[in-house]
Amino acid sequence: MTLGDSSPASTVSFPWPLTFDEFSFGVRCYNTLASNILFMDHQFALDDEVDGPSGSPVSSEWKDRWMAGFIVGPETMPPGPVEIRWTSLDGVSHHAEVDLIGDIFPTREVRHNVPKEDVNEEWAHFEHGKVGAPQILMEINDRTVSVYMKAHVLTKSFPIPGRTDVRSRLDLILVWSKTY
């Protein structure tokens, strides 16, 4: 059997659900009068957003290109909470602490839209059911804080019509949201 063989004879077992031991993190702020995001001793708000408005997204498709860049390695797991201080468009100041691992991903389960039957078994078995560094993305938009996940999951099928060179999915999944 070759990597990605989708024949019915595929019998490789792998741990399910898929999990992660590390992740990358990213934040976007929109429609706020000011914002300050601290995570693992790093400031994630842009300098002009700390004391000024963040503005609206530049395009309606901004989430299609959204990527995380701050690596949280296995040696720093689990990290402490994300501390968010922001002012919504109505002038109200807010403070929230969001514990990504403790509250949102306590089992470190990868959130994705690939059915188990379509996951490439050899890849999942080789990786012991672990997905390398999924992206955990946080959006602060006016009064709402949302957390998403993006994870590369190799598939047996070709998920993009007409593209026989792509056998993976990288879906943006809304995992948690709260309006303050």
CORPE-V863203 format. One record per residue. RES is the residue in one letter. SS is DSSP state (H for helix, E for strand, - for the rest). PHI is phi in whole degrees, -180 to 180 (* if undefined). Layout:
# CORPE-V863203
((RES	SS	PHI) (RES	SS	PHI))
This chain:
# CORPE-V863203
((M	-	*) (T	-	-102) (L	-	-57) (G	-	90) (D	-	-61) (S	-	-104) (S	-	-68) (P	-	-63) (A	-	-76) (S	-	-63) (T	-	-131) (V	-	-70) (S	-	-96) (F	-	-151) (P	-	-62) (W	-	-141) (P	-	-76) (L	-	-68) (T	E	-131) (F	-	-139) (D	-	-113) (E	-	-152) (F	E	-157) (S	E	-111) (F	E	-127) (G	E	-151) (V	E	-135) (R	E	-132) (C	E	-117) (Y	E	-140) (N	-	55) (T	E	-124) (L	E	-85) (A	E	-165) (S	E	-154) (N	E	-146) (I	E	-121) (L	E	-116) (F	E	-151) (M	-	53) (D	-	64) (H	E	-120) (Q	E	-89) (F	-	-106) (A	-	-79) (L	-	-67) (D	H	-53) (D	H	-75) (E	H	-85) (V	H	-64) (D	-	-113) (G	-	-148) (P	-	-69) (S	-	-87) (G	-	83) (S	-	-96) (P	-	-60) (V	-	-74) (S	-	-150) (S	-	-73) (E	-	-98) (W	H	-59) (K	H	-69) (D	H	-63) (R	H	-107) (W	-	-73) (M	-	-135) (A	-	-100) (G	-	-135) (F	E	-97) (I	E	-83) (V	E	-113) (G	-	-78) (P	H	-60) (E	H	-72) (T	H	-111) (M	-	-88) (P	-	-83) (P	-	-78) (G	-	-73) (P	-	-73) (V	E	-83) (E	E	-103) (I	E	-122) (R	E	-127) (W	E	-154) (T	E	-118) (S	E	-75) (L	-	-62) (D	-	-84) (G	-	89) (V	-	-84) (S	E	-85) (H	E	-130) (H	E	-140) (A	E	-145) (E	E	-119) (V	E	-116) (D	-	-91) (L	H	-60) (I	H	-84) (G	H	-63) (D	H	-108) (I	H	-99) (F	-	-125) (P	-	-63) (T	-	-97) (R	-	58) (E	E	-77) (V	-	-77) (R	-	-97) (H	-	-158) (N	-	-110) (V	-	-92) (P	-	-65) (K	H	-54) (E	H	-64) (D	H	-102) (V	E	-71) (N	-	-65) (E	H	-63) (E	H	-63) (W	H	-61) (A	H	-64) (H	H	-66) (F	H	-60) (E	-	-86) (H	-	57) (G	-	74) (K	E	-101) (V	-	-103) (G	-	-70) (A	-	37) (P	E	-64) (Q	E	-96) (I	E	-108) (L	E	-118) (M	E	-118) (E	E	-119) (I	E	-108) (N	E	-135) (D	-	58) (R	-	-101) (T	E	-113) (V	E	-111) (S	E	-127) (V	E	-123) (Y	E	-121) (M	E	-133) (K	E	-127) (A	-	-144) (H	-	-72) (V	E	-126) (L	E	-72) (T	E	-122) (K	-	-83) (S	-	-90) (F	-	-101) (P	-	-73) (I	-	-109) (P	-	-54) (G	-	84) (R	-	-111) (T	-	-86) (D	-	-97) (V	-	-118) (R	-	-131) (S	E	-160) (R	E	-128) (L	-	-139) (D	-	-87) (L	E	-88) (I	E	-116) (L	E	-73) (V	E	-106) (W	E	-155) (S	E	-154) (K	E	-145) (T	E	-103) (Y	-	-103))
